[in-house]
Amino acid sequence: MSKHSEEDKLNEQTAVDTDAGQAEETATEKLADKTEELADKTDDADKTDEVDKADEPTDKADEPTETADEAPESAEPETPKRRIQWARVVAFGVLPAVAILLAMGAGYLKWMDNSVRDSERARDTSVQAAKDSTVALLSYKPDTVEQQLTAARDRLTGQFRDSYTSLTRDVVIPGAKQKQISAVATVPAAASVSAKPNQAVVLVFVNQTVIVGQDAPTATASAVRVSLEKVGDRWLISSFDPV
């Protein structure tokens, strides 16, 4: 009995040890599987992170490269276009405009210069013509009165010529011959009032001495506004108005 009991205990202990060993091996295998699974997951995660990290710089690096590549493509055609446009503007717009302005300015200055010169010439010649014509109109002698005043008429124009011709023919010439009247006129001063290339006005100061027969001379002084018109190359008196 005791022998059987010991054998039974031994068998039971062996069975327990066997079961414990199997359980331990099962637990070990499960732990190994878990460890291997966790390691695989960790490796996969590490690989994913490495891939992501490797992709990010590549993407970021590609962006500036693309931008840099695009910038020259967009910038390179613009510079020549601007230069060409400005060159065309300068060549076909600014320079012709400047040339036209310079030509207009030169023409205007030349016109002004010619106008000033013409005005100065008109002033000088009209003043001299007014002085000479006034002396001719108011000077005569009894013996030559008709020739003198007829010649003076050629210095006149327009309606004033007709009026002077009528006055001298009907009054002055017959009276000078009949009463032996002589007259001498001088112009001590004359000034231009206005002068244009074809018209002028001159203020003339006149001293006239008249002798009738054997009487004493009579001197008078007056001022006359003389208007002149240029006919051809001569200044002719168109009006003769005492002031």
HUNORNOR-V758490 format. One record per pair of residues at least 24 apart in sequence whose ideal C-beta (glycine too) atoms are under 10 Angstrom apart, sorted by the first residue. I is the first residue (numbers start at 1). GAP is how many residues later the second one is. D is the distance in Angstrom with one decimal. If there is no record, write none. Layout:
i:I gap:GAP d:D
i:I gap:GAP d:D
//
This chain:
i:114 gap:83 d:9.7
i:115 gap:81 d:9.5
i:115 gap:82 d:8.4
i:118 gap:77 d:9.0
i:118 gap:78 d:8.2
i:118 gap:79 d:4.8
i:118 gap:80 d:9.7
i:119 gap:73 d:9.6
i:119 gap:75 d:9.4
i:119 gap:76 d:5.6
i:119 gap:77 d:7.0
i:119 gap:78 d:7.5
i:119 gap:81 d:9.6
i:120 gap:72 d:9.9
i:120 gap:75 d:8.0
i:121 gap:74 d:8.6
i:121 gap:76 d:8.2
i:122 gap:70 d:8.6
i:122 gap:72 d:9.4
i:122 gap:73 d:4.2
i:122 gap:74 d:6.1
i:122 gap:75 d:5.5
i:122 gap:76 d:8.0
i:122 gap:77 d:8.3
i:122 gap:78 d:5.8
i:122 gap:106 d:9.4
i:122 gap:108 d:7.6
i:122 gap:113 d:8.5
i:123 gap:68 d:9.7
i:123 gap:69 d:4.5
i:123 gap:70 d:9.7
i:123 gap:71 d:8.6
i:123 gap:72 d:3.8
i:123 gap:73 d:9.4
i:123 gap:77 d:7.0
i:123 gap:79 d:8.8
i:124 gap:68 d:8.2
i:124 gap:71 d:8.4
i:125 gap:70 d:8.8
i:125 gap:75 d:8.3
i:125 gap:103 d:9.4
i:125 gap:105 d:8.5
i:125 gap:108 d:9.3
i:125 gap:109 d:9.4
i:125 gap:110 d:6.2
i:126 gap:64 d:9.6
i:126 gap:66 d:6.6
i:126 gap:67 d:9.7
i:126 gap:68 d:9.2
i:126 gap:69 d:5.6
i:126 gap:70 d:9.2
i:126 gap:73 d:8.6
i:126 gap:74 d:3.4
i:126 gap:75 d:8.2
i:126 gap:76 d:5.9
i:126 gap:100 d:8.8
i:126 gap:101 d:9.7
i:126 gap:102 d:5.3
i:126 gap:103 d:9.6
i:126 gap:104 d:7.9
i:126 gap:109 d:5.2
i:127 gap:60 d:9.9
i:127 gap:63 d:5.2
i:127 gap:64 d:7.3
i:127 gap:65 d:5.3
i:127 gap:66 d:9.8
i:127 gap:68 d:8.2
i:127 gap:73 d:7.9
i:127 gap:75 d:5.3
i:127 gap:76 d:9.4
i:127 gap:77 d:8.6
i:127 gap:99 d:9.4
i:127 gap:101 d:9.4
i:127 gap:108 d:9.3
i:128 gap:62 d:8.4
i:128 gap:74 d:9.3
i:128 gap:107 d:8.3
i:129 gap:26 d:7.9
i:129 gap:71 d:8.3
i:129 gap:73 d:8.2
i:129 gap:97 d:8.8
i:129 gap:99 d:6.2
i:129 gap:101 d:9.1
i:129 gap:105 d:7.5
i:129 gap:106 d:3.6
i:129 gap:107 d:8.0
i:129 gap:108 d:8.0
i:130 gap:25 d:9.9
i:130 gap:57 d:8.2
i:130 gap:60 d:5.9
i:130 gap:61 d:9.8
i:130 gap:62 d:8.8
i:130 gap:70 d:7.9
i:130 gap:71 d:8.9
i:130 gap:72 d:3.9
i:130 gap:73 d:8.7
i:130 gap:74 d:5.4
i:130 gap:94 d:8.7
i:130 gap:95 d:9.8
i:130 gap:96 d:4.4
i:130 gap:97 d:9.1
i:130 gap:98 d:6.2
i:130 gap:105 d:7.5
i:130 gap:107 d:7.2
i:130 gap:110 d:9.4
i:131 gap:55 d:9.5
i:131 gap:56 d:4.5
i:131 gap:57 d:9.8
i:131 gap:58 d:9.1
i:131 gap:59 d:5.1
i:131 gap:71 d:8.0
i:131 gap:73 d:6.5
i:131 gap:74 d:9.8
i:131 gap:75 d:9.5
i:131 gap:95 d:9.0
i:132 gap:55 d:8.5
i:132 gap:103 d:9.3
i:133 gap:54 d:9.8
i:133 gap:69 d:9.8
i:133 gap:71 d:9.1
i:133 gap:93 d:7.5
i:133 gap:95 d:8.1
i:133 gap:102 d:7.9
i:133 gap:103 d:8.0
i:133 gap:104 d:5.3
i:133 gap:107 d:8.7
i:134 gap:51 d:6.6
i:134 gap:52 d:9.3
i:134 gap:53 d:5.7
i:134 gap:56 d:8.2
i:134 gap:68 d:9.0
i:134 gap:70 d:5.2
i:134 gap:71 d:9.6
i:134 gap:72 d:6.0
i:134 gap:74 d:9.6
i:134 gap:90 d:6.7
i:134 gap:92 d:6.6
i:134 gap:103 d:8.2
i:134 gap:106 d:7.8
i:135 gap:49 d:8.8
i:135 gap:50 d:5.1
i:135 gap:51 d:6.9
i:135 gap:52 d:6.1
i:135 gap:69 d:9.6
i:135 gap:71 d:8.5
i:135 gap:73 d:9.6
i:136 gap:49 d:8.5
i:136 gap:101 d:9.9
i:137 gap:27 d:7.2
i:137 gap:31 d:9.0
i:137 gap:48 d:7.7
i:137 gap:69 d:9.6
i:137 gap:87 d:9.6
i:137 gap:89 d:9.7
i:137 gap:100 d:7.8
i:137 gap:103 d:7.2
i:138 gap:45 d:6.1
i:138 gap:46 d:8.4
i:138 gap:47 d:3.6
i:138 gap:48 d:9.3
i:138 gap:49 d:9.5
i:138 gap:68 d:6.8
i:138 gap:69 d:9.8
i:138 gap:70 d:5.5
i:138 gap:72 d:9.4
i:138 gap:84 d:9.6
i:138 gap:86 d:9.3
i:138 gap:102 d:9.7
i:139 gap:43 d:8.7
i:139 gap:44 d:5.9
i:139 gap:45 d:5.5
i:139 gap:46 d:4.8
i:139 gap:47 d:8.7
i:139 gap:69 d:8.2
i:139 gap:70 d:9.6
i:140 gap:28 d:8.9
i:140 gap:32 d:7.5
i:140 gap:33 d:8.4
i:140 gap:36 d:6.2
i:140 gap:41 d:8.2
i:140 gap:42 d:6.8
i:140 gap:43 d:5.7
i:140 gap:44 d:8.8
i:140 gap:45 d:9.3
i:141 gap:35 d:7.8
i:141 gap:39 d:9.2
i:141 gap:40 d:8.9
i:141 gap:41 d:4.8
i:141 gap:42 d:8.3
i:141 gap:43 d:8.9
i:141 gap:70 d:9.6
i:142 gap:31 d:9.7
i:142 gap:33 d:9.5
i:142 gap:34 d:5.1
i:142 gap:35 d:5.8
i:142 gap:36 d:8.7
i:142 gap:37 d:8.0
i:142 gap:38 d:4.7
i:142 gap:39 d:6.3
i:142 gap:40 d:6.0
i:142 gap:69 d:9.6
i:142 gap:70 d:10.0
i:142 gap:71 d:9.4
i:143 gap:33 d:9.2
i:143 gap:34 d:8.4
i:143 gap:37 d:9.0
i:143 gap:39 d:9.1
i:144 gap:32 d:9.6
i:144 gap:38 d:9.7
i:145 gap:27 d:7.1
i:145 gap:28 d:5.3
i:145 gap:29 d:9.3
i:145 gap:30 d:9.0
i:145 gap:31 d:4.3
i:145 gap:32 d:6.5
i:145 gap:36 d:8.1
i:145 gap:37 d:8.3
i:145 gap:38 d:9.1
i:146 gap:26 d:9.6
i:146 gap:27 d:5.2
i:146 gap:28 d:9.6
i:146 gap:30 d:8.7
i:146 gap:31 d:7.9
i:147 gap:26 d:9.9
i:148 gap:25 d:9.4
i:148 gap:28 d:9.6
i:148 gap:35 d:9.9
i:149 gap:24 d:6.3
i:149 gap:27 d:8.7
i:152 gap:85 d:9.7
i:154 gap:80 d:9.1
i:154 gap:82 d:8.5
i:155 gap:73 d:9.6
i:155 gap:79 d:8.2
i:155 gap:80 d:8.6
i:155 gap:81 d:6.2
i:155 gap:82 d:6.1
i:156 gap:72 d:9.9
i:156 gap:80 d:6.0
i:156 gap:81 d:5.1
i:156 gap:82 d:7.7
i:156 gap:83 d:9.6
i:156 gap:84 d:8.3
i:157 gap:71 d:8.6
i:157 gap:72 d:5.8
i:157 gap:73 d:9.7
i:157 gap:74 d:6.0
i:157 gap:77 d:9.2
i:157 gap:78 d:9.5
i:157 gap:79 d:3.8
i:157 gap:80 d:7.0
i:157 gap:81 d:5.4
i:157 gap:82 d:9.8
i:158 gap:69 d:9.5
i:158 gap:71 d:7.3
i:158 gap:73 d:9.6
i:158 gap:78 d:8.1
i:158 gap:79 d:8.9
i:158 gap:80 d:4.8
i:158 gap:81 d:8.0
i:159 gap:79 d:7.9
i:159 gap:80 d:8.3
i:160 gap:67 d:8.5
i:160 gap:76 d:9.1
i:160 gap:77 d:6.3
i:160 gap:78 d:5.7
i:160 gap:79 d:5.3
i:160 gap:80 d:6.2
i:160 gap:81 d:9.5
i:161 gap:75 d:8.0
i:161 gap:76 d:8.3
i:161 gap:77 d:8.5
i:163 gap:76 d:9.6
i:163 gap:77 d:9.1
i:164 gap:73 d:8.7
i:164 gap:76 d:7.8
i:175 gap:37 d:9.3
i:176 gap:36 d:9.4
i:179 gap:33 d:5.7
i:179 gap:34 d:6.1
i:179 gap:36 d:9.6
i:180 gap:31 d:8.3
i:180 gap:32 d:7.2
i:180 gap:33 d:4.9
i:180 gap:34 d:8.3
i:180 gap:35 d:9.7
i:181 gap:29 d:6.7
i:181 gap:30 d:7.1
i:181 gap:31 d:5.2
i:181 gap:32 d:7.7
i:181 gap:34 d:9.7
i:182 gap:27 d:8.8
i:182 gap:28 d:7.4
i:182 gap:29 d:5.0
i:182 gap:30 d:8.3
i:182 gap:31 d:9.6
i:182 gap:35 d:9.2
i:183 gap:25 d:6.0
i:183 gap:26 d:7.1
i:183 gap:27 d:4.8
i:183 gap:28 d:7.7
i:183 gap:29 d:9.7
i:183 gap:34 d:9.8
i:183 gap:35 d:9.6
i:183 gap:37 d:9.9
i:184 gap:24 d:7.1
i:184 gap:25 d:4.9
i:184 gap:26 d:8.1
i:184 gap:27 d:8.3
i:184 gap:33 d:8.8
i:184 gap:35 d:9.6
i:185 gap:24 d:7.9
i:185 gap:25 d:9.5
i:185 gap:35 d:9.7
i:185 gap:37 d:9.9
i:186 gap:35 d:10.0
i:187 gap:37 d:9.4
i:188 gap:33 d:8.7
i:189 gap:34 d:9.2
i:190 gap:33 d:9.9
i:190 gap:34 d:9.6
i:190 gap:36 d:8.3
i:193 gap:32 d:7.4
i:193 gap:33 d:9.1
i:193 gap:34 d:9.1
i:194 gap:33 d:9.5
i:195 gap:33 d:9.3
i:196 gap:34 d:8.8
i:197 gap:33 d:7.1
i:198 gap:30 d:9.5
i:198 gap:31 d:6.6
i:198 gap:32 d:4.6
i:198 gap:33 d:8.8
i:198 gap:37 d:9.6
i:199 gap:28 d:7.7
i:199 gap:29 d:7.2
i:199 gap:30 d:5.9
i:199 gap:31 d:7.2
i:199 gap:36 d:9.6
i:199 gap:39 d:8.7
i:200 gap:26 d:8.7
i:200 gap:27 d:7.6
i:200 gap:28 d:4.8
i:200 gap:29 d:8.1
i:200 gap:30 d:7.7
i:200 gap:35 d:6.9
i:201 gap:24 d:6.7
i:201 gap:25 d:7.2
i:201 gap:26 d:5.3
i:201 gap:27 d:7.4
i:201 gap:37 d:9.9
i:201 gap:38 d:9.1
i:202 gap:24 d:4.8
i:202 gap:25 d:8.1
i:202 gap:26 d:6.8
i:202 gap:33 d:9.2
i:202 gap:35 d:9.5
i:203 gap:40 d:7.3
i:204 gap:36 d:9.0
i:204 gap:39 d:9.3
i:205 gap:38 d:9.5
i:206 gap:36 d:9.0
//
